């Protein structure tokens, strides 16, 4: 890890800079795939699946038999874990269900707000070396609670044209309505335009690599909403002498193993923690199956000594981490001062992986500093809020003159007349 001790504020920009995505020719490829799928539909999807995923797929849609048989291909322990995680995710997200807001702003002017679900949502689930079946739960369960009519899932097939059974089991458990064997740019394009097999959706959710991220950004230009801007996974840990260096490093590595472009930052309050963190990295890293990936991420990550509480607080808010682990004695100072973070994990016994899987909070979170302006996925992400109003004769008398004066000041004569005519009728 890159070591910095009590860095000057002028150097914080360098320390908070995220790994840059490789953009060369990326947008051109995205545009080419989108255009082909818009024109050729399923034919182009199957072609790109063969090229990018090296998979021969006869039918894009997973059959009922494939979904029903998925549970026989995973262990009972994993099924029990998925059910436990699902129950906690449902409990936490159901508590977020919004209520009707109703106000009479003046006598005779009644305004209210009601919630409607997004009718058709698309969920993208990465496959490959780390099939994220947990993300199925994180996205499909709140979509179901919100009342989304159709929940469409796309995930890349393996080289045999099959979907990981844990993803299929989680999809069936969480209420996904349709599952398709398609990944990458072609999956996002298919949900943007619709094909003969894959329906067009209103909003696309889910993580992915730089290609998926670029494709989601393209989708927004074509009238399909997305959950949030995304980038590589990231974690910031703040630790003092009360923190366990063993636990801290296990959390750093759990995030680093996501990908070589993942970023982890460890801010320590005491210099005595630096050699302990470094020793634990040397001890724990070699035993990981994904050690090569984690090692590369760790090489580009930072270990920072900051002894002043306010400096630490300002640095954290400036970085705006996707995940923030707080393991210090005076945690209330940081909880009260925290403004920017995707999700927060407090104390020695709250690993970041708890939020990734089973505590109940959502793990689809803003990265790349977007925690300054975006929330993680929640029930609201799957809903629209529609306002209503009903005005009586008394109400229009009370607010009508104000509307007339404002409309006239903006030189919008028809706006004024729409009120004037009603007032004259009274």
N, C-alpha and C positions, 0 to 999 in steps of 0.2 A: 504494500500500500504506500501511496505517496504521503509522506509525513510533513505536517506543518505545525509549528508551535506559535501560538498567540499571533496569528497573522493579522496584518494591518487591514483595515476595512477596504482600502483601495485594492487589495488583492482578493477580496471575496468573490468577485466576478469569475476569476479563474477557477476558484475552488468549487463554485456552484455550477460551472458549465457542464452540461450533459454531453455524453458521447454523441458525435454527429452521425446522422444516418447517411448512408451512401445514396446520393440522389442522381448520380450520373445515369442517364438514359432511363431512369425509373418512370418518369411521367410519360415518356414516349411509349414505353411498354404498356403501361396502364391504359393509355388512350387506344392503343391497337387492340388490346383484348376487349375493352368495352365496345369498340366499334364492331368487332367481329361477332360478339354475342348479341349485340343489338340487331344485327343483320341476319345472323345464321342460327341463333337460338341454341337448342340442345346440341346440334352438330358441332358448333364451336366449343361448347362446354366439354364435350367428350374428347375433342381433339386436344384442348389445352390440358385436360386431366391426364391424357397419355403423355404429353410433352413434359409437363411440370412435375406431376406426381408419379410418372412412370407406371400408371395403373390402367388396365383395361376394364372398363365398366360397361356392362350391357344396359342396365337400367339405373338411372340416376337416383330414383326414389327408393329408400329402404322399404322392404316389404313388411307387412304385419308379422310374418313368420320370423324375420330377422330380429324384429323388436322383441317379440315374445320369447325367442330363444336366447336372448342375450344374457339373461339371468343364470342360465345353465353354464355359462362360460366364465363366470367370475366366482370367487369364493363367497361363502356365506358370511365370513367376517367383513369382506368389503361391502356386501349388500347391506349388512347391519350398520356399517359406518355411514354409508350413503343415506340411509333412512334417518339415522340420528342427526346428521348434518342438515338434512332436508327439513326435519322438524324444527330445528333451531332457527334456520334461515326463514322458514315460514312464520314462526312466532315473532321474530324481530320485525319482519317486513309487514306482517299483518297489522302490527301496532302502528304503522305509519299511514294507514288508510286515511285519506283526507275526508273531512266532513264538509257539509254544505255551509257556506258563509252567507248570512242574510242580514241586511241592514236597511233601515228606513232612514235615508240621509236627511230628509226633511219630511214633514207630514205630506203624504201623497206621492212620495217618490221612493219606491221600493226597489232595492238592488240586491241581487244575490249571485252566488257563484256555485256552479255544480261541476262535478268531475265526470269525464267520459274517458273510457279506455281508448288507446290507439288500437284500431281494429286488427291490423296485421303487422306483426313485428318479425324481424329476422335476427337470428342469433348465429354468430360465427364462432365455431369452436376449433382451435388449432389441434392438429393431430401430431404426426411426426414422432419425435423421440419422447415428447411429454404430452400425451393426450389429456387435455384439461377437462375431464368429466366434471370436476368440481364447478367449473364455470357454467356448465349446463344448469346446475342447481341455482347458482347465483343469479342467472338471468331468467330462466323459465319460471321459477317459483314466483318471483314478484310480478312477472307478466301475467301469470295465471290469477294471482290475487287481485291485480288491477282489473281483470276481466277482458284481457285481449282475446279476441275471437280466434285468431289464427296465430300460432307460434311456430315459425318455420326455422328449422335448424340446418345449417350447412357445415360439413366437416370433411376434410380430405380423406380419401380411402387409402388403405395400405397398398402395397404392390400387387396384392391378390384381389384388389377391388372391394375389400371389406372395411367396415367401420369398427373401431375398437369397441368390444362388447361393453366396457364400462360406460362409454359415452351413450350407447344405445339404451342400456339399463337406466342410466340417470335421466335420459330423455323421456322414456316411458314413465318413470316415477314422477317426474316434474311436470308432466302434462303437455309436452311438446306435441303438436298436432301432425307435423310432417318433417321427415328427416331426409336429407339429400347427401349423396356421396360426391361432394365437390368442395374444393378448397381454394385458397389463394385469391388472386385477382378475379378469376372466373366466377368464384362464389359470390363475391360482392357485386360484380356486374350482373349476374343472373338475378339477384334479389333486387337490383336497381331497376332493371327493365322488365323482368319476367321472361320466361321461355315457355316452350310447350309443356315442360314438366314442372319447372320451378316458378312459384308465384311471385309477382312483384310485391314488395312490402313497403310500408310507410316509414319505417325507421329500422336502422341496423345497429345491433349491439355486438360487443365482443372484442377480445384482444387479437393480436396477430403480429406478424413480422412487418418489416418496412414495406413490403409489397401490399399487404392487406391494409396497412395504415394509409398508404397513398391511394389505394382503391376506395377506401371509405371517404377520404377527402374529395375524390372525384365524384362520388355518389352525391355529396352535398350540393355539388354544382348542377346536378341533374334532378333536383327536387326531392331527394330522399334524405331524411334526417339521420344523424348518427348519435350515439350516446355521448361521445366526447372526443376531443383530440387525444391521440394515444402515442406512446413511445415506449422505449425499453423500460423494464421494471426498475424500481429504485427504492432504497431504504436509507433512512438516517437514524442512527442510534446515539442518544445522549446518555453518558454513563459517568457516575462518580464512584467513590470508594465503596459504596453500598452495593454496587452492581457486581454480578458474577462474570469475570472475564470469559469463563467457559461458555456461559449462556450467551453473552454478547457475540462472541465469534460464531457460535452455532447459528445465530440469527443472520449475521452478515453473510455467511456461506449459504444459508437457505435462499437468500435472495440472489446471490452471485451465480448460483447454479442455473438460474433461468436462462441466461444467455451471455455470450461474451461482451455484449454491449450493455448489460445490466450495470447499474452503478450503486455502490454502497458507500456511505460516509459514516465514520465513527468519530464522534466528538467526545473527548474525555475531559473531565474537570481537573484531573490530577496527573502530573507527569509520571507518577509511579505506576499508572495503568498501562502506559505505552508498551514497556517490555512484556507485560503479562498478555496483552492483546496479541502482540507479535508472536509470542511463544505458543499461544493457543492456535493461531493460524497455522504454524508449522506442524502442530500436533494433529489438527483435525482435517486439514485439506487433503493429505495423501490418501485418506481412507474413503473419499467420496467417489462413487462411480462416475460422476460427471466432473471430476477434478480438473480436467483440462479446460472445460468451459469456465468453471468457477475461478481457476487460477488467472485466466485472462481477464476476467471481470475485476478481480481483486487488484491486479497490477495497475489498472486504471482508476482505482478507487482511492479514497483519502482517509487518513487517520490524523485528526486535528486536535491539538491541545488548545483549549480555551478555558481560562480560569475565572473569567468574569461572567456572572450570571446574565447580565443584560446583554453582553456580547453574544453569548450562546443563544439567548432568546431572539435577538435580532437576526442572527445568522440563520436560524431555523426558519423564521418567517420569510427571510429572503430566499432561501432555497425552496421552500414550499414542497416538502417531500410527499411522495405518494404514500409511503408508510413511515411512521415515526414511532420509534420505541423510546420511551421515557423511563429511565431507570436511575433516578436520583432521589436523595433524601428529601429535598424541598420541592417535591413534585407540584405542589399547589401553585408556586410562583410560575411555573411553566404552563400549567393548565389554564391559569387565568390570563396569561399573556399570549397564548397561542392564537394565531389568526389564520395561518395557512398550512393545511395538511389534509391528505386524503383520508387517512384512518390512523388512530393513535392507540398504542399498546403500552400499558402502564405497569411497571413493576417487574421483578425478576421472574415471575411465573406466568407472564403473558407473552408468549412467543408470537411473532408475526404470522407463523403458519396456522395459529388458531383462527385468525381472521380469514386466512386463505381457504379454510376448510369447514370448521364446525362450530365456531362460537355463535354465529348467527348474523354478524355484520357482512356487508357485501365486499367482495374483493375486486370488483371492477371499479378502478379508481383513477383519478386524473394524474398524469405524469408530466414530466418536462416543465414543471413550474405552473401547470394549469390549475393546481390546487388553490392558486390565488383567486381564481374566478369560476371554477367548476366544482361541483360536488361529485362524490362517488354515486354509482347507480343506486337508486332507491325507487320506491313506488311511484313517485312523481314522474320519473323518467318514462314510465309506460302510460302516462295519462295526459289528457289535455284538460285545461280548466276553462270553462265557458262562462261568461258573465251574462246575466239577464237583468232586465229592468222593466218595471211597469209603473206608469205615471197616471195618476188620477186627474180630474179636472182641477182639484185643489192644488195638486203637485205642479201642474204646468203653470198655474197662476203664480206660484211661489218662485219657480226658477226660470220661467219664460223670459222675463225682462233681462236677466243677466245673460241668457243665451243670445238674445237679440243684440245687446251692446257688444258682446265679444265677437259675434259673427260680423257685425258691421265694421268693427275695428280691424278685422282680418280681411275685409273687403270681399266677403263671401255672401252675396245678396240672397242666393237661394237658401242658404242655411238659415238666415234670419227669417225669410218669408215662411219657411216650414213651421216656425213657431208663431209668427205673427198671425197667420191664417187661423191657427187653433185658438189663439187668445181672442181674436175678433169673433169667432163663433160662440164664445162664451159671454 
